[in-house]
Each structure stands twice: as C-alpha cells, then as structure tokens.
C-alpha cells in the first residue's frame, strides 16, 4: 500500500478523531522601530561590527570587486565605441578624398584634353596605329 491512491474518507474513518483545540495564538509583532533601527545601524556603521559581516568579509570584497569590474567594463565599452565611430568617420573622409582625386585625374588625363595641351608644344596625335617590333631570341642549347 505504499504508492496506492487512498481516498480521504477511508483514511478519516480509520483514524480516531482528534479534538481540535483552539489555542490562543498571539503573533509577536515586530517593533515599529526595527526597520528604522536597521537604517540607523547602516548609517552609523554598526552593522559592520556584526559577526555575520565579519565572517563573510572576503565574499563582500569579492562582490565589490566584481561590481567595480562591471562599471569599468561599461566605461571601456563606451570608449571603444567612440573610438570606432571616430575612426569610421576618418575613413569615410579619406575615401571621399580618394574618390574626388581619382575623378580629377581621370578628367585631366582624357585623350582629347591631352591632345589639346600637347598641340601648344607642337606635338600632334598620330594617325597611324602603333607598330610593335618583336625580336625573337635564339636559344643557345
């Protein structure tokens, strides 16, 4: 009968009835000044002298160290993002300057403009196509 389902009525009928006594239960109320007392202990620094805090001082310092690392990581991340944005802006400026310089170079080295500039010096464009002279070398084997 270890893991069997048992009906509540069957269990109640087998057990003798117990008289339920109504005991006067008085709840111990926390003093109203306890929360303010804890606040005053924190302000005064008295909670630091308690045994619990003294026994767990290493853990408390570890948690404080982790909090400092977390804050430092946040500042470091913001600094990296600012540097990244600054570098990206510089890269965009340099790219724009490169494209502008390349466009000016292509415009200034167009064939017709070069022909006009060279005519002032007395040079003319050839009408005949260029000829390539190739020399065959003999193998000395």
Secondary structure as a PSIPRED ss2 file (coil, helix, strand):
# PSIPRED VFORMAT (PSIPRED V4.0)

   1 X C   1.000  0.000  0.000
   2 X C   1.000  0.000  0.000
   3 X C   1.000  0.000  0.000
   4 X C   1.000  0.000  0.000
   5 X C   1.000  0.000  0.000
   6 X C   1.000  0.000  0.000
   7 X C   1.000  0.000  0.000
   8 X H   0.000  1.000  0.000
   9 X H   0.000  1.000  0.000
  10 X H   0.000  1.000  0.000
  11 X H   0.000  1.000  0.000
  12 X H   0.000  1.000  0.000
  13 X H   0.000  1.000  0.000
  14 X H   0.000  1.000  0.000
  15 X C   1.000  0.000  0.000
  16 X C   1.000  0.000  0.000
  17 X C   1.000  0.000  0.000
  18 X C   1.000  0.000  0.000
  19 X C   1.000  0.000  0.000
  20 X C   1.000  0.000  0.000
  21 X C   1.000  0.000  0.000
  22 X C   1.000  0.000  0.000
  23 X C   1.000  0.000  0.000
  24 X C   1.000  0.000  0.000
  25 X C   1.000  0.000  0.000
  26 X C   1.000  0.000  0.000
  27 X C   1.000  0.000  0.000
  28 X C   1.000  0.000  0.000
  29 X C   1.000  0.000  0.000
  30 X C   1.000  0.000  0.000
  31 X C   1.000  0.000  0.000
  32 X C   1.000  0.000  0.000
  33 X H   0.000  1.000  0.000
  34 X H   0.000  1.000  0.000
  35 X H   0.000  1.000  0.000
  36 X H   0.000  1.000  0.000
  37 X H   0.000  1.000  0.000
  38 X H   0.000  1.000  0.000
  39 X H   0.000  1.000  0.000
  40 X H   0.000  1.000  0.000
  41 X H   0.000  1.000  0.000
  42 X H   0.000  1.000  0.000
  43 X H   0.000  1.000  0.000
  44 X H   0.000  1.000  0.000
  45 X C   1.000  0.000  0.000
  46 X H   0.000  1.000  0.000
  47 X H   0.000  1.000  0.000
  48 X H   0.000  1.000  0.000
  49 X H   0.000  1.000  0.000
  50 X C   1.000  0.000  0.000
  51 X H   0.000  1.000  0.000
  52 X H   0.000  1.000  0.000
  53 X H   0.000  1.000  0.000
  54 X H   0.000  1.000  0.000
  55 X H   0.000  1.000  0.000
  56 X C   1.000  0.000  0.000
  57 X H   0.000  1.000  0.000
  58 X H   0.000  1.000  0.000
  59 X H   0.000  1.000  0.000
  60 X H   0.000  1.000  0.000
  61 X H   0.000  1.000  0.000
  62 X H   0.000  1.000  0.000
  63 X H   0.000  1.000  0.000
  64 X H   0.000  1.000  0.000
  65 X H   0.000  1.000  0.000
  66 X H   0.000  1.000  0.000
  67 X H   0.000  1.000  0.000
  68 X H   0.000  1.000  0.000
  69 X H   0.000  1.000  0.000
  70 X H   0.000  1.000  0.000
  71 X H   0.000  1.000  0.000
  72 X H   0.000  1.000  0.000
  73 X H   0.000  1.000  0.000
  74 X H   0.000  1.000  0.000
  75 X H   0.000  1.000  0.000
  76 X H   0.000  1.000  0.000
  77 X H   0.000  1.000  0.000
  78 X H   0.000  1.000  0.000
  79 X H   0.000  1.000  0.000
  80 X H   0.000  1.000  0.000
  81 X H   0.000  1.000  0.000
  82 X H   0.000  1.000  0.000
  83 X H   0.000  1.000  0.000
  84 X H   0.000  1.000  0.000
  85 X H   0.000  1.000  0.000
  86 X H   0.000  1.000  0.000
  87 X H   0.000  1.000  0.000
  88 X H   0.000  1.000  0.000
  89 X H   0.000  1.000  0.000
  90 X H   0.000  1.000  0.000
  91 X H   0.000  1.000  0.000
  92 X H   0.000  1.000  0.000
  93 X H   0.000  1.000  0.000
  94 X H   0.000  1.000  0.000
  95 X H   0.000  1.000  0.000
  96 X H   0.000  1.000  0.000
  97 X H   0.000  1.000  0.000
  98 X H   0.000  1.000  0.000
  99 X H   0.000  1.000  0.000
 100 X H   0.000  1.000  0.000
 101 X H   0.000  1.000  0.000
 102 X H   0.000  1.000  0.000
 103 X H   0.000  1.000  0.000
 104 X H   0.000  1.000  0.000
 105 X H   0.000  1.000  0.000
 106 X H   0.000  1.000  0.000
 107 X H   0.000  1.000  0.000
 108 X H   0.000  1.000  0.000
 109 X C   1.000  0.000  0.000
 110 X C   1.000  0.000  0.000
 111 X H   0.000  1.000  0.000
 112 X H   0.000  1.000  0.000
 113 X H   0.000  1.000  0.000
 114 X H   0.000  1.000  0.000
 115 X H   0.000  1.000  0.000
 116 X H   0.000  1.000  0.000
 117 X H   0.000  1.000  0.000
 118 X H   0.000  1.000  0.000
 119 X H   0.000  1.000  0.000
 120 X C   1.000  0.000  0.000
 121 X C   1.000  0.000  0.000
 122 X C   1.000  0.000  0.000
 123 X C   1.000  0.000  0.000
 124 X C   1.000  0.000  0.000
 125 X C   1.000  0.000  0.000
 126 X C   1.000  0.000  0.000
 127 X C   1.000  0.000  0.000
 128 X C   1.000  0.000  0.000
 129 X C   1.000  0.000  0.000
 130 X C   1.000  0.000  0.000
 131 X C   1.000  0.000  0.000
 132 X C   1.000  0.000  0.000
 133 X C   1.000  0.000  0.000
 134 X C   1.000  0.000  0.000
 135 X C   1.000  0.000  0.000
 136 X C   1.000  0.000  0.000
 137 X C   1.000  0.000  0.000
 138 X C   1.000  0.000  0.000
 139 X C   1.000  0.000  0.000
 140 X C   1.000  0.000  0.000
 141 X C   1.000  0.000  0.000
